[in-house]
Amino acid sequence: HTLPKLDYAYDALQPHISRKIMELHHSKHHQAYVDGLNAAEEAYAKAATPKEQIKLQSALKFNGGGHITHSLFWKNLAPQSQGGSELKFSPL
């Protein structure tokens, strides 16, 4: 798994979200989930017993969930220049 590239610059959401917060949250916080997921998957593949695999399930869920939700989070943000301030209505 890899850290997804953002469709906008770290400073594109200012003044609502600062460049520093965006950079920290994306390059450090989200990267930690990616690294944790990759490590857990590697350990799972090397696990010799079902018991060892079961012990890794919480790390897989935690880091996999963090990676997925953050990836969705970035896709749901957009700077005003890309329509980020517009409400879009459509049928569910």
N, C-alpha and C positions, 0 to 999 in steps of 0.2 A: 504494500500500500504506500501511496505517496501523498504528500501534502498538496491539495489542489491549488492551482494558481487562481488568484482573484481576478475578476473581470474589471477591476478598478484599482486605483492606487490607494495606498494606506491613508493618504490625506483626503481622499475624495468625499468622505462622509462628514468632514468638519463643517460646522462647529458642533454637530450632534455627537459624533464619536471622534475623539482625537486621533491623530496619526500614531502617537505613542501607544495608545490603547489598542488600536487595530493591529499594529505591528507586533506587540506583545502577545495579543490573543491569538493571532494567526501563526506567527513564526515560532512561538515558544509553547503556548498552551495547546493549540491544535497539533503541533508537531509532536508533542509528548504523547498524545493519544495514538498517533500514527506509529511512533516508535514502540510504544507499549503493545499495540496490536501486532506489529510485525514480530516482536520478541515472543509474545504469547503463542502466535501461530507456529513459529520455529520450534519452540519448546514442545508444543502439542505434537508436531510431526515427529519429534524425537522421543516422545514419551514411550516407555517400554511396556507400561501396563495401563489398563483402563482406570485404575485408581489415580495414576499420575495425570491422565487426561481429564478426569473429573476435577482434580485440584486446580486445573488451569481454566475451567469454565468461567469463573468469576472474572478473571483478567481478560478473557476473550470478550465477554459481555460488556464489561466496563469500558475497555479501550475501543472495541468495535462500535459500541453505542456512542461514545464520545466523538469518534471519527465521523460516523454517519450524521449525527445531529449537527456537528459543526460544519460539515460539507453542505448540508441543507441550509443552515443559517447564512453562510456566505452567499449562497445563490438567491436568498430572499432579501438581501440588502442591495441597494443601488443608489448611486449619487443622483442628485436632482437632475443633472445633465443627461442621465439615462432613464428618466422617468420615475425616479425613486420617490418623488413626493406626490405622485398621482395615485389616486384610488382607482382601482380597476374593478368594475362590477361585471360579473358574468354568471350565468346559471350554474348551479352546483352540479 
